[in-house]
């Protein structure tokens, strides 16, 4: 019986490297790698060896015959990816698929020096860079983070009901104890140490500071009390130290989330799920207590376009359609919505959901909490005098609500001493190189696109640029200043 990849696939391709029969695609050398929602196992060529399941850092791979009822559709999802593809050629021995010629993408001389490298940020992008440096060079790495606990996006950005996704943090944490790595937590660049000081102390500095601020809607009422960014809500239920326990008001029966991406789905799901099912997860205790007394009965997700163009991924929507605590309803206010659900493969998962034209003058109905998907509804104005009382959308429709969550994307923030592109919210770079000795990786490099696994290739590119500069003699060797290290250690 074949294996199947399921909802929590992180796309870092650890499974591809160990598969003996080349049955997992797209592979990193294929053009569609990084463009699909997940990786897929070809059931026609899988030999049921389980190597992929052992290698998966997020426990996303299972035998098809062991899939739970909620996960069973993934057998078909994996198979459908190969419906119009020929099976990969296999050679029965000694390896089950032909190996290409060796490729040496990096040239490192035998006398390559042991570099002193600082990596700022302990999320996935930073840790993939750390992994590359520690495993493939003799560099000594100082890992810096402004927060007192390492983890970045994995710790503070992944929903608490996705423990398998958070599990990749264990893979990264093993490097925290590497003999060539020093941790400096609670150290903020710009407050405790400057960009220039780091540049003088280290041969190279890699900034993996992410995209921590929220994009704005640009409409009236956006700054009213009760209008919050999804970044705040996510940080709130994950216990981020910057966000107070009362940051999210749950006193209203209806909330509106602007956006239909995976973060919007996470927020809606956490706010409507039975709090008892979150006990024993990594959710912040204070957030859990507030959810237990929450008055929220309904969360409305607004999408500017139709269901065929929604930003969420198939795995996340599939999980929501099978959530036992929540009713998922499609507001059928526009005939284009029903037509798309009937005709478009991208919207097919919504065919089994209840569709109704909702009367927004009535309060949420009693009973099971629900999430309403309202497509073709761009926000025009958040309504209220002192605080949010509703939102006006396309067509002049007003939806009464006690709060609005803005989930329309992330953007990076400037870091004093480094260039910054206000339009893209990134630090300008060439393949990760800002200038010789200064580099970026992750969302601050490429913008808020791609999941956890996308950072692996991103980090490899950045580290490659660093090594190119080192071998070409373009790095200015650091002037050792023990005082700076001691100061960082005291802050940590």
C-alpha positions as CSV (number, residue, x, y, z in Angstrom):
1,X,0.0,0.0,0.0
2,X,1.4,3.4,-1.0
3,X,2.1,6.3,1.3
4,X,0.4,9.8,0.9
5,X,1.5,13.3,1.8
6,X,-1.1,15.2,3.8
7,X,-2.1,18.6,5.1
8,X,1.0,19.7,7.0
9,X,3.5,19.2,4.2
10,X,6.2,21.9,4.6
11,X,7.6,21.5,1.1
12,X,11.3,21.4,2.2
13,X,11.8,18.2,0.2
14,X,13.5,16.2,2.9
15,X,11.3,13.3,1.7
16,X,12.5,13.6,-1.9
17,X,16.1,13.1,-0.9
18,X,15.5,9.7,0.7
19,X,13.0,8.2,-1.8
20,X,14.7,5.3,-3.5
21,X,12.2,5.2,-6.4
22,X,11.8,8.8,-7.3
23,X,8.1,8.8,-6.6
24,X,7.8,12.2,-4.9
25,X,7.3,15.3,-7.0
26,X,7.9,18.1,-7.7
27,X,11.5,17.7,-6.9
28,X,13.8,20.7,-6.3
29,X,15.2,20.5,-9.8
30,X,11.8,20.5,-11.5
31,X,10.3,23.8,-12.7
32,X,7.1,23.5,-10.7
33,X,8.9,23.0,-7.4
34,X,7.8,25.8,-5.0
35,X,4.7,26.5,-7.0
36,X,2.5,23.7,-5.8
37,X,0.6,23.7,-2.5
38,X,2.4,20.6,-1.4
39,X,4.5,17.6,-2.6
40,X,2.8,14.4,-3.9
41,X,3.6,10.7,-3.8
42,X,2.9,8.7,-7.0
43,X,0.9,5.6,-5.8
44,X,1.8,3.8,-9.0
45,X,5.5,3.7,-8.2
46,X,5.6,4.0,-4.4
47,X,7.1,0.8,-2.9
48,X,5.8,1.4,0.6
49,X,9.3,1.6,2.2
50,X,8.4,4.4,4.6
51,X,11.7,6.3,4.1
52,X,9.8,9.5,3.3
53,X,7.7,9.2,6.5
54,X,10.9,8.8,8.6
55,X,12.5,11.8,7.0
56,X,9.5,14.2,7.1
57,X,10.1,16.9,9.8
58,X,6.4,17.7,10.2
59,X,4.8,14.2,10.3
60,X,2.9,14.8,7.2
61,X,3.3,11.3,5.5
62,X,1.3,8.2,6.3
63,X,0.4,4.9,4.7
64,X,-2.8,5.3,2.7
65,X,-4.5,2.5,4.6
66,X,-3.7,4.2,7.9
67,X,-5.3,7.6,6.9
68,X,-8.1,8.8,9.2
69,X,-11.4,9.6,7.8
70,X,-10.5,13.3,7.7
71,X,-7.2,12.6,6.0
72,X,-8.6,10.0,3.5
73,X,-9.1,12.5,0.6
74,X,-5.3,12.9,0.5
75,X,-5.0,9.5,-1.1
76,X,-6.9,10.9,-4.1
77,X,-5.2,14.3,-3.9
78,X,-1.8,12.6,-4.3
79,X,-3.0,10.3,-7.1
80,X,-4.7,13.2,-9.0
81,X,-1.4,15.0,-9.3
82,X,-0.1,12.2,-11.5
83,X,-3.3,11.6,-13.5
84,X,-1.9,13.1,-16.7
85,X,1.8,12.3,-16.0
86,X,3.8,9.3,-17.0
87,X,5.4,7.4,-14.1
88,X,9.0,8.3,-13.5
89,X,11.5,5.8,-15.1
90,X,12.8,3.3,-12.6
91,X,15.9,1.1,-12.7
92,X,15.5,-2.1,-10.5
93,X,19.1,-2.1,-9.2
94,X,21.3,-1.2,-7.6
95,X,19.5,2.1,-7.0
96,X,15.9,2.2,-8.0
97,X,16.2,5.3,-10.1
98,X,19.0,6.7,-12.2
99,X,21.3,9.2,-10.6
100,X,22.3,12.3,-12.6
101,X,25.9,13.3,-12.8
102,X,27.3,14.9,-9.7
103,X,26.7,18.7,-9.5
104,X,29.0,20.9,-7.5
105,X,27.2,24.2,-7.2
106,X,29.7,25.6,-4.8
107,X,33.5,25.7,-5.0
108,X,35.2,26.0,-1.6
109,X,39.0,25.9,-1.6
110,X,40.8,23.6,0.8
111,X,42.2,26.5,2.8
112,X,38.8,28.2,3.2
113,X,38.9,30.0,6.5
114,X,36.6,29.4,9.4
115,X,34.3,32.4,9.2
116,X,32.6,34.2,12.0
117,X,29.0,34.6,10.9
118,X,26.1,36.2,12.8
119,X,22.5,35.1,11.9
120,X,19.8,37.5,13.1
121,X,16.5,35.7,13.5
122,X,15.7,32.2,14.8
123,X,12.8,31.4,12.6
124,X,12.8,28.8,9.7
125,X,14.8,31.1,7.3
126,X,17.5,31.8,9.8
127,X,17.7,28.2,10.9
128,X,18.0,26.8,7.4
129,X,20.9,29.2,6.9
130,X,22.4,28.1,10.2
131,X,22.1,24.4,9.2
132,X,23.8,25.1,5.8
133,X,26.7,26.9,7.5
134,X,27.2,24.4,10.2
135,X,26.9,21.3,8.0
136,X,28.8,22.5,4.9
137,X,31.5,24.9,6.3
138,X,33.6,25.3,9.3
139,X,32.0,28.6,10.2
140,X,31.4,29.7,13.8
141,X,27.8,31.0,14.1
142,X,26.3,33.5,16.5
143,X,22.5,33.2,16.5
144,X,20.8,36.4,17.6
145,X,17.1,37.1,18.3
146,X,15.3,40.0,20.0
147,X,12.9,37.6,21.8
148,X,13.9,35.6,24.9
149,X,12.9,32.3,23.3
150,X,14.0,31.0,19.9
151,X,11.6,29.8,17.2
152,X,10.4,32.8,15.3
153,X,7.5,32.0,12.9
154,X,7.3,28.3,14.0
155,X,6.8,29.3,17.6
156,X,4.7,32.4,17.2
157,X,3.1,32.1,13.8
158,X,1.8,28.6,13.4
159,X,-1.7,27.9,14.8
160,X,-1.7,25.8,18.0
161,X,-4.0,23.2,16.5
162,X,-1.2,22.4,14.0
163,X,1.2,20.6,16.3
164,X,2.8,18.6,13.4
165,X,3.8,21.8,11.6
166,X,5.3,23.1,14.9
167,X,7.3,19.9,15.2
168,X,9.8,21.2,12.7
169,X,11.0,23.4,15.5
170,X,12.5,20.3,17.0
171,X,14.6,19.8,13.9
172,X,15.9,23.3,14.1
173,X,16.5,23.2,17.9
174,X,19.1,20.4,17.6
175,X,21.5,23.0,16.1
176,X,21.1,25.2,19.2
177,X,23.5,22.9,21.0
178,X,26.1,22.6,18.2
179,X,29.6,23.3,19.4
180,X,30.2,26.0,16.8
181,X,27.0,27.9,17.6
182,X,26.4,30.5,20.3
183,X,22.9,31.7,21.2
184,X,22.3,35.4,22.0
185,X,18.6,35.8,22.8
186,X,16.9,38.9,24.0
187,X,19.2,41.0,21.8
188,X,17.6,43.5,19.5
189,X,19.5,44.9,16.5
190,X,19.0,48.7,16.6
191,X,18.5,48.7,20.4
192,X,21.3,46.6,21.9
193,X,23.6,46.5,19.0
194,X,23.8,48.3,15.6
195,X,24.1,47.0,12.1
196,X,27.5,48.7,11.9
197,X,28.7,47.1,15.1
198,X,27.8,43.6,13.8
199,X,29.4,44.3,10.5
200,X,32.7,45.2,12.3
201,X,32.6,42.2,14.6
202,X,31.6,39.4,12.1
203,X,32.9,38.4,8.7
204,X,29.3,38.2,7.5
205,X,25.9,38.9,8.9
206,X,22.7,37.2,7.6
207,X,19.4,39.0,8.5
208,X,16.4,36.7,8.8
209,X,14.1,39.1,10.4
210,X,10.9,38.2,8.5
211,X,7.9,40.3,7.7
212,X,6.4,41.1,11.0
213,X,4.1,44.0,10.2
214,X,0.6,43.9,8.6
215,X,-0.4,45.3,5.3
216,X,-3.1,48.0,5.6
217,X,-6.5,48.1,3.9
218,X,-6.3,51.8,3.1
219,X,-10.0,52.4,4.0
220,X,-11.8,54.6,6.4
221,X,-12.3,53.3,9.9
222,X,-9.2,51.0,9.8
223,X,-7.9,52.4,13.1
224,X,-11.1,52.2,15.1
225,X,-11.0,50.3,18.4
226,X,-11.9,46.7,17.5
227,X,-10.0,46.7,14.2
228,X,-6.9,44.6,14.6
229,X,-4.4,43.0,12.3
230,X,-4.2,39.2,11.9
231,X,-0.6,39.4,13.0
232,X,-1.9,40.6,16.4
233,X,-4.4,37.8,16.7
234,X,-1.9,35.1,15.7
235,X,0.6,36.5,18.2
236,X,-2.1,36.7,20.9
237,X,-3.1,33.0,20.7
238,X,0.5,31.9,20.5
239,X,1.6,33.9,23.6
240,X,3.9,36.4,21.9
241,X,5.5,38.5,24.6
242,X,4.7,41.7,22.7
243,X,1.0,41.2,22.7
244,X,-1.1,41.5,25.9
245,X,-3.7,39.0,27.0
246,X,-6.6,41.4,26.3
247,X,-5.5,42.4,22.8
248,X,-8.5,40.6,21.1
249,X,-12.0,41.6,22.1
250,X,-14.3,38.5,22.0
251,X,-17.4,40.3,23.4
252,X,-19.3,40.4,20.1
253,X,-21.3,37.6,18.5
254,X,-20.0,38.4,15.0
255,X,-16.5,39.2,13.8
256,X,-15.3,39.9,10.2
257,X,-12.0,38.7,8.8
258,X,-10.9,40.5,5.7
259,X,-9.0,38.0,3.6
260,X,-9.2,34.4,2.6
261,X,-5.6,33.2,2.9
262,X,-4.4,30.4,5.3
263,X,-3.8,33.0,8.1
264,X,-7.4,34.2,7.7
265,X,-8.6,30.6,8.0
266,X,-6.4,30.0,11.0
267,X,-7.8,33.0,12.8
268,X,-11.4,32.1,12.0
269,X,-10.9,28.5,13.0
270,X,-9.3,29.3,16.4
271,X,-12.0,31.9,17.2
272,X,-14.9,29.5,16.5
273,X,-13.5,26.1,17.6
274,X,-14.5,24.5,20.9
275,X,-11.9,25.7,23.3
276,X,-11.8,22.3,25.0
277,X,-10.3,20.9,21.9
278,X,-7.4,23.3,22.3
279,X,-6.5,22.2,25.7
280,X,-3.2,20.4,25.7
281,X,-2.0,22.3,22.7
282,X,0.6,25.1,22.6
283,X,-2.0,27.8,22.8
284,X,-1.3,30.6,25.3
285,X,-3.1,29.9,28.6
286,X,-4.5,33.4,28.8
287,X,-5.9,33.2,25.3
288,X,-7.5,29.8,26.0
289,X,-9.2,31.2,29.1
290,X,-10.6,34.1,27.1
291,X,-11.8,31.8,24.4
292,X,-13.7,29.8,27.0
293,X,-15.8,32.9,27.8
294,X,-16.0,34.2,24.2
295,X,-19.3,35.5,22.9
296,X,-18.3,35.0,19.2
297,X,-20.8,32.8,17.4
298,X,-19.9,33.7,13.8
299,X,-16.8,34.7,11.8
300,X,-17.3,36.1,8.3
301,X,-14.4,35.8,5.8
302,X,-14.5,38.4,3.1
303,X,-12.9,37.7,-0.3
304,X,-12.5,40.3,-3.0
305,X,-12.8,37.7,-5.8
306,X,-14.6,34.5,-6.3
307,X,-14.0,31.1,-4.7
308,X,-11.9,30.0,-7.6
309,X,-9.4,32.7,-6.8
310,X,-9.3,32.4,-3.0
311,X,-5.9,32.5,-1.4
312,X,-6.2,29.6,1.0
313,X,-4.6,26.3,0.0
314,X,-6.6,23.1,-0.7
315,X,-5.2,21.3,2.4
316,X,-6.3,24.1,4.8
317,X,-9.7,24.4,3.3
318,X,-10.2,20.6,3.3
319,X,-9.4,20.5,7.0
320,X,-11.9,23.2,7.7
321,X,-14.7,21.5,5.7
322,X,-14.3,18.5,8.0
323,X,-14.1,20.4,11.3
324,X,-16.7,18.9,13.6
325,X,-17.0,21.9,15.8
326,X,-17.8,24.4,13.1
327,X,-20.4,24.9,10.4
328,X,-18.9,26.2,7.1
329,X,-21.4,28.3,5.1
330,X,-21.1,30.0,1.7
331,X,-23.0,33.2,1.3
332,X,-24.7,32.7,-2.1
333,X,-25.4,36.4,-2.6
334,X,-23.9,36.5,-6.1
335,X,-24.8,33.9,-8.8
336,X,-21.1,33.9,-9.9
337,X,-20.3,32.1,-6.6
338,X,-22.6,29.1,-7.2
339,X,-21.5,28.9,-10.8
340,X,-17.8,28.8,-9.8
341,X,-18.4,26.2,-7.2
342,X,-20.1,24.0,-9.7
343,X,-17.6,24.5,-12.5
344,X,-14.2,25.4,-11.1
345,X,-11.9,22.6,-9.8
346,X,-10.3,25.1,-7.4
347,X,-13.7,25.7,-5.7
348,X,-14.9,22.1,-5.8
349,X,-14.3,21.5,-2.1
350,X,-17.1,23.9,-1.3
351,X,-19.8,21.9,-3.1
352,X,-20.7,20.0,0.1
353,X,-20.9,23.2,2.2
354,X,-24.2,24.8,3.0
355,X,-25.0,27.7,0.6
356,X,-27.5,30.3,1.6
357,X,-28.2,34.0,1.0
358,X,-27.6,35.5,4.4
359,X,-29.8,38.2,6.0
360,X,-27.2,40.5,7.6
361,X,-29.9,42.4,9.5
362,X,-30.3,39.3,11.8
363,X,-27.8,38.3,14.5
364,X,-25.9,35.1,14.3
365,X,-28.1,32.0,14.9
366,X,-27.8,30.0,18.1
367,X,-26.3,26.5,17.9
368,X,-23.0,25.4,16.5
369,X,-20.6,28.3,15.7
370,X,-20.0,29.0,12.1
371,X,-17.7,30.5,9.6
372,X,-19.2,32.3,6.6
373,X,-17.3,32.7,3.3
374,X,-18.5,35.7,1.5
375,X,-16.8,36.1,-1.9
376,X,-16.9,39.1,-4.4
377,X,-17.0,41.4,-1.4
378,X,-14.2,44.0,-1.1
379,X,-14.2,46.1,2.1
380,X,-15.1,49.7,1.5
381,X,-15.3,51.2,5.0
382,X,-15.1,50.0,8.6
383,X,-18.1,51.5,10.3
384,X,-18.4,53.0,13.8
385,X,-17.8,56.2,15.8
386,X,-15.5,55.2,18.6
387,X,-15.3,51.5,17.9
388,X,-16.2,49.0,15.2
389,X,-19.8,48.3,14.7
390,X,-19.7,46.8,11.2
391,X,-18.2,46.9,7.8
392,X,-19.5,48.1,4.4
393,X,-18.5,46.0,1.4
394,X,-19.0,45.9,-2.4
395,X,-22.5,46.9,-3.4
396,X,-23.1,49.0,-0.3
397,X,-24.0,46.0,1.9
398,X,-23.4,46.6,5.6
399,X,-22.4,43.6,7.8
400,X,-22.9,44.4,11.5
401,X,-19.9,43.2,13.5
402,X,-18.2,43.9,16.8
403,X,-14.7,43.6,15.4
404,X,-12.7,43.4,12.2
405,X,-9.5,41.4,11.7
406,X,-7.3,42.5,8.7
407,X,-5.7,39.5,7.1
408,X,-4.5,40.8,3.8
409,X,-0.8,40.0,4.1
410,X,2.5,40.8,5.8
411,X,5.4,43.2,5.0
412,X,8.8,43.7,6.4
413,X,9.9,46.7,8.5
414,X,13.0,48.8,8.0
415,X,16.1,48.1,9.9
416,X,18.3,51.1,10.6
417,X,21.6,50.8,8.8
418,X,20.2,48.7,5.9
419,X,18.5,49.8,2.7
420,X,14.7,49.2,2.5
421,X,12.2,49.1,-0.4
422,X,8.9,50.6,0.9
423,X,6.9,49.3,-2.1
424,X,7.8,45.6,-1.6
425,X,8.5,45.8,2.2
426,X,11.9,44.0,1.6
427,X,15.6,44.8,1.9
428,X,16.9,45.1,-1.7
429,X,19.3,42.3,-2.5
430,X,20.8,40.2,-5.3
431,X,20.1,36.5,-4.5
432,X,20.4,37.4,-0.8
433,X,23.4,39.6,-1.1
434,X,22.8,43.2,0.1
435,X,26.5,44.0,-0.1
436,X,29.5,41.8,0.5
437,X,29.3,40.8,4.2
438,X,25.6,41.6,4.6
439,X,22.9,39.2,3.5
440,X,19.2,38.5,3.9
441,X,17.1,35.4,3.8
442,X,13.4,34.6,4.1
443,X,10.5,37.0,3.8
444,X,12.7,40.1,4.3
445,X,14.6,38.9,1.2
446,X,11.8,37.8,-1.1
447,X,8.6,39.1,0.4
448,X,5.9,37.2,2.3
449,X,5.6,34.2,-0.1
450,X,6.1,30.5,0.4
451,X,5.7,28.4,3.5
452,X,8.3,27.0,5.9
453,X,10.0,24.7,3.4
454,X,10.5,27.4,0.8
455,X,13.1,28.9,3.1
456,X,15.4,26.0,2.6
457,X,16.2,26.8,-1.0
458,X,16.1,30.5,-0.2
459,X,18.8,30.0,2.5
460,X,20.9,27.8,0.2
461,X,21.0,30.7,-2.3
462,X,21.9,33.3,0.3
463,X,24.7,31.1,1.8
464,X,25.9,30.5,-1.7
465,X,26.3,34.2,-2.2
466,X,28.2,34.5,1.1
467,X,30.6,31.7,0.1
468,X,31.2,33.3,-3.3
469,X,32.2,36.6,-1.6
470,X,34.4,34.8,0.8
471,X,36.3,32.8,-1.8
472,X,36.6,35.9,-4.0
473,X,38.1,37.9,-1.2
474,X,35.3,40.4,-1.1
475,X,34.6,40.0,2.7
476,X,36.3,42.4,5.0
477,X,37.6,40.2,7.8
478,X,36.2,41.1,11.1
479,X,38.0,43.1,13.8
480,X,37.5,41.0,16.9
481,X,36.0,43.1,19.7
482,X,35.4,40.9,22.8
483,X,33.5,43.8,24.4
484,X,30.7,43.5,21.9
485,X,30.4,39.7,22.5
486,X,30.4,40.2,26.2
487,X,27.7,42.9,25.9
488,X,25.5,40.6,23.8
489,X,26.0,37.8,26.4
490,X,24.9,40.1,29.2
491,X,21.8,41.0,27.3
492,X,21.1,37.3,26.7
